[in-house]
Amino acid sequence: MSPDERTKAQVAIDAAEELATRCKPLLRGEPPEIVGVALAELVSLWIGGHHPVLRDGVRTRWWGLVNELARHNDQPLEAFEKRPKEEPLQ
């Protein structure tokens, strides 16, 4: 990967992390089943926005990313669910 490609990749990673950080307060304190359905709705809109020919590949790559991130963010769901809405999420 060229330095320019790495820079573009880092900009995208930083933007994604910033967006995720802004979303977390909206989900904090909600029951896991509500968060799950809300995330499923958002992901379905995102996948549905891709050309039908690409959707299976997008879904497969995305699910691999989710699994990798879950290993890095391993914490009980209860810790996320029971945190008061005012308390910042780490």
N, C-alpha and C positions, 0 to 999 in steps of 0.2 A: 504494500500500500504506500503510495507516495505521500510526502508531507502534506500536500494540499488535500488529498483524500482523507488523511487522518484528521486534519483540521475540520473538514466538513463533517466527518463522523462525530468528532467531539462536540461540535456546535449542536448537532442533532441530539446527542446524548444529553447534553446540558439542558436543551429545551424540553426534552421529554421528562427529565427529572424535575424541572421547575414546574411543569404542568401537573405532574403527579403530586408534588408538594402542595399545590393550590387545591387539588381535588380532595386530599385527605381530610381536611376539616369538614367537608360536606358529608363524608361517610362515617366519621367518628361518632360513636355512641349508637349507631343503628344496629339492629339485629343482623346477624350474619346472613340469614335468608333474604333479607331486604337488600343488603349490599350485593349479594350474589346475583339477584335478579336485575338490579340496576346495572351492574357491570355487564351482565349478559346482554341487556338491551343495547348498551353502548357498543359492545364488541360486534353485535349483530349488524348494527348500522355501519360500522367501519368495514366489516367483511362484505356486506351487501353493496358497498360503494365500489368494490373492485369488479372488474369484468368477470362474468361467470366462469370463464376458462381458468382464471387465476385464483379463484376462491379456495380451492382445496390446498394449493401450495401455500397461500397466505396463511390459512388456518393452521396448517402443519408447522410452518416456521414460527408462527406466533405462539402456538402451544409449547413448542420447544423452549422459546424464550421465557414463557411463564414458568415452566418447570425449573429452568436454571435460576431465575430470580427467586423462586420459592426456597431454593436451597440456601440462598444468601440472606433471605429475610425470615428465616425459620423462627417463628414465635407462635405461641398459642393464640388462636383466634379470640379467645376470651379476653386476652390482654388488650386487643384492639377494641373489642366491643364495649368493655366496661369502663374505658377511659372517659372521664368527663369531657364534654364537648369543648370546654374552655382550655383544657390542658393541651399544650402543644405536643404533637406526635413527633417522635425522634426518627 
